[in-house]
Amino acid sequence: MTVDELHDVSVRAGTAGDADALALLDPVAGSDGGGRRESIERWCRAGSVLVADGPAGVAGYCVVEYTFFEQGFVTMLMVAEGRRRHGIGERLLRAAVVSCRTAKLFTSTNLSNQPMQRLLRRLGWYPAGMVHGLDDDDPEVFYLCHPREADQ
């Protein structure tokens, strides 16, 4: 991906028609027996998806739900493997913050996912807690962002 291509990436609300493209770019969707694919379809139908589009098609997606103690929660941030580390994840997270309807927006990632943790810290998110036992030997680190403060 070139710098010019990154400038041509836009983020928009996803639709039910995006499910196939999102499933194709998500490596888990083709390897987990269909569970991720079903989640993608549900997220698209519910209007919970933000999609990053570029000249080469869909580059990534982000899911924001409001089921975590009635606060916003970034359930999923996925960028196509060949398009990572080019600012697409940042654009999607920034769009999630702007679109958040609650005073708090949370997300989580495995302790082993250092790239995601660096991205979150760089964008002003801060650690809010840790849960052990979701994945064996890889705790889940929760992060918090205050969308109204992030806008300032």
C-alpha positions in Angstrom: 0.0 0.0 0.0 1.4 3.4 -1.0 0.9 6.7 0.8 -1.5 7.8 -2.0 -3.6 4.7 -1.5 -3.8 5.4 2.2 -5.2 8.8 1.5 -7.8 7.2 -0.6 -9.0 5.0 2.3 -12.3 6.1 3.7 -14.3 4.7 6.7 -18.1 4.2 6.3 -20.9 2.4 8.0 -21.1 -1.2 7.0 -24.2 -2.9 5.6 -25.4 -6.4 5.3 -23.9 -6.4 1.8 -20.4 -6.2 3.2 -20.5 -9.5 5.0 -18.9 -11.5 2.2 -16.0 -9.1 1.7 -15.4 -8.8 5.5 -15.3 -12.6 5.9 -12.8 -12.9 3.0 -10.3 -10.6 4.7 -10.7 -12.1 8.1 -8.4 -15.1 8.5 -10.5 -16.5 11.4 -13.7 -16.5 9.3 -12.4 -19.3 7.1 -10.9 -21.5 9.8 -13.3 -21.6 12.8 -16.2 -23.7 11.5 -18.3 -20.7 10.6 -18.7 -19.0 13.9 -16.8 -15.8 12.9 -18.7 -15.7 9.6 -22.0 -15.8 11.5 -20.8 -13.0 13.8 -19.8 -10.9 10.8 -23.2 -11.3 9.3 -24.9 -10.5 12.6 -22.7 -7.4 13.1 -23.5 -6.2 9.6 -27.2 -6.7 10.0 -27.2 -4.8 13.3 -25.4 -1.8 11.9 -22.4 -2.3 14.3 -19.7 -2.3 11.6 -17.4 0.4 10.3 -15.7 -0.5 7.1 -12.4 0.9 5.7 -12.6 1.1 1.9 -9.7 1.8 -0.5 -8.9 1.6 -4.2 -8.2 -2.1 -3.8 -11.5 -2.8 -2.0 -12.3 -3.4 1.7 -9.2 -3.0 3.8 -10.5 -3.6 7.3 -13.4 -3.4 9.7 -14.3 -2.4 13.2 -17.3 -3.5 15.3 -18.7 -1.3 18.0 -21.4 -2.8 20.3 -23.2 -1.4 23.4 -23.5 -4.6 25.4 -20.6 -4.1 27.8 -22.3 -2.6 30.9 -24.3 -0.4 28.5 -21.1 1.2 27.3 -19.5 1.2 23.9 -17.1 -1.8 23.2 -14.9 -2.3 20.2 -15.6 -6.0 19.8 -13.4 -6.5 16.8 -10.7 -4.6 14.8 -9.5 -6.4 11.8 -7.3 -5.2 9.0 -6.5 -7.3 5.9 -3.1 -8.9 6.4 -1.4 -7.3 3.5 -2.6 -3.8 4.5 -1.6 -3.8 8.2 0.7 -1.1 9.7 -0.4 1.5 7.2 -2.8 3.5 9.4 -6.0 1.7 8.6 -6.5 0.3 12.1 -5.9 3.8 13.4 -8.6 5.3 11.1 -11.1 2.7 12.1 -10.5 3.2 15.8 -10.7 7.0 15.4 -14.0 6.5 13.6 -15.2 4.2 16.4 -14.4 6.9 19.0 -16.2 9.6 17.0 -19.3 7.5 16.5 -19.5 6.2 20.1 -22.8 7.0 21.7 -21.7 6.5 25.3 -19.3 8.3 27.7 -16.9 5.4 27.7 -15.6 3.2 25.0 -13.8 0.0 25.9 -11.9 -2.7 24.0 -9.7 -5.6 24.9 -6.8 -7.5 23.4 -4.6 -10.4 24.4 -1.5 -9.5 26.4 0.5 -11.1 23.6 -0.9 -8.7 21.0 1.7 -6.0 21.4 1.0 -4.2 18.1 -2.6 -3.6 19.2 -1.6 -2.4 22.6 0.9 0.0 21.1 -1.8 1.4 18.8 -4.3 1.8 21.6 -1.7 3.6 23.9 -0.6 5.9 21.0 -4.3 6.9 20.4 -4.8 7.8 24.1 -6.5 4.7 25.3 -5.4 3.5 28.7 -5.4 0.1 30.5 -8.5 -0.5 32.5 -8.0 -4.1 33.8 -7.0 -7.6 33.0 -9.0 -10.9 32.8 -7.3 -14.3 33.1 -8.8 -17.5 31.8 -10.4 -16.5 28.5 -7.4 -17.8 26.5 -5.0 -20.2 28.1 -1.8 -18.5 29.2 -2.7 -15.2 27.4 -4.6 -12.8 29.6 -7.0 -10.3 28.1 -6.1 -6.6 28.7 -9.0 -4.2 28.7 -8.5 -0.6 27.5 -10.7 2.5 28.0 -11.2 5.7 26.0 -13.4 8.7 26.9 -14.7 9.7 23.4 -15.7 13.2 24.5 -12.2 13.9 25.8 -10.6 12.4 22.7 -12.5 14.9 20.5 -10.9 17.8 22.2 
